[in-house]
Amino acid sequence: MKTIGMRECPADTISPMKAPTKKPIARVVNTVERAVGRRDLVLARKGIRDSVVSLAGLLGCPVTNEDGREIGRLVDVVVKHGQDAYPPVSGLIVKVGLRRSFIDGARIAKLERHQIQLSSTTINLTDYKRRSDESLLDADVLDHQIVDVNGLRVVRSSDLYLAPLDKEIRVVGVDISFVTFLRRIFPGALGRRATPQHVLDWATVASLADTSGVVKTSGSKTALSQLRPADLADLIEDLAGREQSALIEMLDPELAADALEEMEDEELQGLLRGLSEERAAQLLSRMEPDESAEVLRDLDDEHREDILKAMDSKMAKQLRQLIAFDETLAGGIMTSHMVFAQENETVSQALVRLVENRDRDVSDGVIMVDSKGKLMDHIAIIELVAAKPSALLSTLIGPPYPTAVNIDSPLEEVIEEFSNNRGASIVVIDEKGKPVGRILADDLVDALKPEEQHGLSKGTGALS
């Protein structure tokens, strides 16, 4: 439970136009540098550090007009999110009698640690209606989970810090220490300790909680986009419920799909249950087809069908075919992503096709087929790069030829082929000799976890 009316309110002041001279947070620079390792963030600036004000300290404190007369008590602070790495305060929610009213942020003259003073004696009080680009700092962010992008961890916000920046009051930092949380809920001696223990610069975190699930900042998205899919998967798994879905919504769809491929099966199943069918369909469509098929197999029939109906019809048809295959056979673990070429095409044409499909895992080369679509060869990308762009692909056909297995081949046979040929992938063909998919080494490893799931004996040495 939050305590907002019983805390000590120190007297340092900030103004959108002028920073104060007092130093309420002497150790912020050390904690910031230790936490994020950068000096280009605003909390590394002395003027900002000297002027920060605690959100938790403001809640419940008086809001006065220009003459110093109390208008009401602060209930929440509204910020506008969008392209700014540090969201500006767009307004205040103030309790005036029994009414909760909105005051435009442009009216703020001074923000003190014990009160807020407005710039006018006459204030137009209006009822607050949330807009799509706004969030409430107390209701939506304080005590919620956030992602520390630099530290690759999920933490909980114990306090938020405001400061003047670019002629506006903005959110500049977040305190994640447990001591700060205790200071807020205990109004006694501990509650009077105002020095934050662990502050992160706002530009290095991704906050995940407003009514739509996301506090959107360009800085958060940019930072998240630099993380590896495996690291993002770990962060997603550490979150829960709405905040888990919110992080997915912050990511570019391609990156989100890559992260989902790295998640544990049970975690991924839970995540999909929290997403809309449309969003789940969008993400699964961008995953490797074999990965998507594996996920869809484990969903209940109704949920699976709802997601497939929300997909592009061509992709849905492809995934339905993969789902129908037995997981103990080659067809059940193959991916259908391939780049095809014919012998009368040039090396340049093949390379262009690979570039066009660079977002898919097809970078090892092109599958050569004849006029009837039957498998002829697999031309590795290194061979294409080394050849003349104008050369016909027919001149590159020759041994060693690709390893191929029938779509109904059992996993034991696939393992044996991998062991004998030591290739990066195996081509899967149908009864007419036409390539229908590939099996990558990691697909086989995934299929063998756990081995008893497929009835395979341990210690066979097939992969040694």
Secondary structure as the mmCIF struct_conf table of DSSP 4:
data_model
#
loop_
_struct_conf.conf_type_id
_struct_conf.id
_struct_conf.beg_label_comp_id
_struct_conf.beg_label_asym_id
_struct_conf.beg_label_seq_id
_struct_conf.end_label_comp_id
_struct_conf.end_label_asym_id
_struct_conf.end_label_seq_id
BEND BEND1 GLY A 5 ARG A 7
STRN STRN1 THR A 13 ILE A 14
BEND BEND2 PRO A 16 MET A 17
BEND BEND3 THR A 21 THR A 21
BEND BEND4 PRO A 24 PRO A 24
BEND BEND5 ALA A 26 ARG A 27
HELX_RH_AL_P HELX_RH_AL_P1 VAL A 28 VAL A 36
BEND BEND6 ARG A 39 LEU A 41
HELX_RH_3T_P HELX_RH_3T_P1 VAL A 42 ALA A 44
BEND BEND7 ARG A 45 ARG A 45
HELX_RH_AL_P HELX_RH_AL_P2 LYS A 46 ARG A 49
TURN_TY1_P TURN_TY1_P1 ASP A 50 SER A 51
STRN STRN2 VAL A 53 SER A 54
HELX_RH_AL_P HELX_RH_AL_P3 LEU A 55 LEU A 58
TURN_TY1_P TURN_TY1_P2 LEU A 59 GLY A 60
STRN STRN3 PRO A 62 THR A 64
TURN_TY1_P TURN_TY1_P3 GLU A 66 ASP A 67
BEND BEND8 GLY A 68 GLY A 68
STRN STRN4 GLU A 70 LYS A 80
STRN STRN5 GLY A 82 GLY A 82
BEND BEND9 GLN A 83 GLN A 83
BEND BEND10 ALA A 85 TYR A 86
HELX_LH_PP_P HELX_LH_PP_P1 PRO A 87 PRO A 87
STRN STRN6 PRO A 88 PRO A 88
STRN STRN7 VAL A 89 VAL A 96
TURN_TY1_P TURN_TY1_P4 GLY A 97 LEU A 98
STRN STRN8 ARG A 99 ASP A 104
HELX_RH_3T_P HELX_RH_3T_P2 GLY A 105 ARG A 107
STRN STRN9 ILE A 108 GLU A 112
BEND BEND11 ARG A 113 HIS A 114
STRN STRN10 ILE A 116 LEU A 118
BEND BEND12 SER A 119 SER A 119
BEND BEND13 THR A 121 THR A 122
STRN STRN11 THR A 126 ASP A 127
TURN_TY1_P TURN_TY1_P5 SER A 132 ASP A 133
STRN STRN12 GLU A 134 LEU A 136
HELX_RH_PI_P HELX_RH_PI_P1 LEU A 137 VAL A 141
TURN_TY1_P TURN_TY1_P6 LEU A 142 ASP A 143
BEND BEND14 HIS A 144 HIS A 144
STRN STRN13 GLN A 145 ASP A 148
TURN_TY1_P TURN_TY1_P7 VAL A 149 LEU A 152
STRN STRN14 ARG A 153 ARG A 156
BEND BEND15 SER A 158 SER A 158
STRN STRN15 ASP A 159 LEU A 165
TURN_TY1_P TURN_TY1_P8 ASP A 166 LYS A 167
STRN STRN16 GLU A 168 ASP A 175
HELX_RH_AL_P HELX_RH_AL_P4 PHE A 178 ILE A 185
BEND BEND16 GLY A 188 GLY A 188
TURN_TY1_P TURN_TY1_P9 ALA A 189 ALA A 189
HELX_RH_3T_P HELX_RH_3T_P3 LEU A 190 ARG A 192
BEND BEND17 GLN A 197 GLN A 197
STRN STRN17 VAL A 199 ASP A 201
HELX_RH_3T_P HELX_RH_3T_P4 TRP A 202 THR A 204
STRN STRN18 VAL A 205 SER A 207
BEND BEND18 ASP A 210 ASP A 210
TURN_TY1_P TURN_TY1_P10 THR A 211 SER A 212
BEND BEND19 GLY A 213 GLY A 213
STRN STRN19 THR A 217 THR A 217
HELX_RH_AL_P HELX_RH_AL_P5 SER A 218 SER A 225
TURN_TY1_P TURN_TY1_P11 GLN A 226 GLN A 226
BEND BEND20 LEU A 227 LEU A 227
HELX_RH_AL_P HELX_RH_AL_P6 PRO A 229 ASP A 238
BEND BEND21 LEU A 239 LEU A 239
HELX_RH_AL_P HELX_RH_AL_P7 GLY A 241 MET A 250
BEND BEND22 LEU A 251 LEU A 251
HELX_RH_AL_P HELX_RH_AL_P8 PRO A 253 GLU A 261
TURN_TY1_P TURN_TY1_P12 GLU A 262 GLU A 262
BEND BEND23 MET A 263 MET A 263
HELX_RH_AL_P HELX_RH_AL_P9 ASP A 265 GLY A 274
BEND BEND24 LEU A 275 LEU A 275
HELX_RH_AL_P HELX_RH_AL_P10 GLU A 277 ARG A 286
BEND BEND25 MET A 287 MET A 287
HELX_RH_AL_P HELX_RH_AL_P11 PRO A 289 ARG A 297
TURN_TY1_P TURN_TY1_P13 ASP A 298 ASP A 298
BEND BEND26 LEU A 299 LEU A 299
HELX_RH_AL_P HELX_RH_AL_P12 ASP A 301 LYS A 309
TURN_TY1_P TURN_TY1_P14 ALA A 310 ALA A 310
BEND BEND27 MET A 311 MET A 311
HELX_RH_AL_P HELX_RH_AL_P13 SER A 313 ALA A 324
BEND BEND28 PHE A 325 PHE A 325
TURN_TY1_P TURN_TY1_P15 GLU A 327 THR A 328
STRN STRN20 LEU A 329 LEU A 329
HELX_RH_AL_P HELX_RH_AL_P14 ALA A 330 ILE A 333
STRN STRN21 THR A 335 THR A 335
STRN STRN22 PHE A 340 ALA A 341
TURN_TY1_P TURN_TY1_P16 GLU A 343 ASN A 344
BEND BEND29 GLU A 345 GLU A 345
STRN STRN23 THR A 346 THR A 346
HELX_RH_AL_P HELX_RH_AL_P15 VAL A 347 GLU A 356
TURN_TY1_P TURN_TY1_P17 ASN A 357 ASP A 359
BEND BEND30 ARG A 360 ASP A 361
TURN_TY1_P TURN_TY1_P18 SER A 363 ASP A 364
STRN STRN24 GLY A 365 VAL A 369
TURN_TY1_P TURN_TY1_P19 SER A 371 LYS A 372
STRN STRN25 LEU A 375 ALA A 380
HELX_RH_AL_P HELX_RH_AL_P16 ILE A 381 ALA A 386
BEND BEND31 ALA A 387 ALA A 387
TURN_TY1_P TURN_TY1_P20 PRO A 389 SER A 390
BEND BEND32 ALA A 391 ALA A 391
STRN STRN26 LEU A 392 LEU A 392
HELX_RH_3T_P HELX_RH_3T_P5 LEU A 393 LEU A 396
BEND BEND33 PRO A 399 PRO A 400
HELX_LH_PP_P HELX_LH_PP_P2 TYR A 401 THR A 403
STRN STRN27 ALA A 404 ASN A 406
TURN_TY1_P TURN_TY1_P21 ILE A 407 ASP A 408
STRN STRN28 PRO A 410 PRO A 410
HELX_RH_AL_P HELX_RH_AL_P17 LEU A 411 ASN A 421
BEND BEND34 ALA A 424 ALA A 424
STRN STRN29 SER A 425 ILE A 429
TURN_TY1_P TURN_TY1_P22 GLU A 431 LYS A 432
BEND BEND35 GLY A 433 GLY A 433
STRN STRN30 PRO A 435 LEU A 440
HELX_RH_AL_P HELX_RH_AL_P18 ALA A 441 ALA A 447
TURN_TY1_P TURN_TY1_P23 LEU A 448 LEU A 448
BEND BEND36 LYS A 449 PRO A 450
HELX_RH_3T_P HELX_RH_3T_P6 GLU A 451 HIS A 454
TURN_TY1_P TURN_TY1_P24 GLY A 455 GLY A 455
HELX_LH_PP_P HELX_LH_PP_P3 LEU A 456 SER A 457
TURN_TY1_P TURN_TY1_P25 LYS A 458 GLY A 459
TURN_TY1_P TURN_TY1_P26 ALA A 462 LEU A 463
#
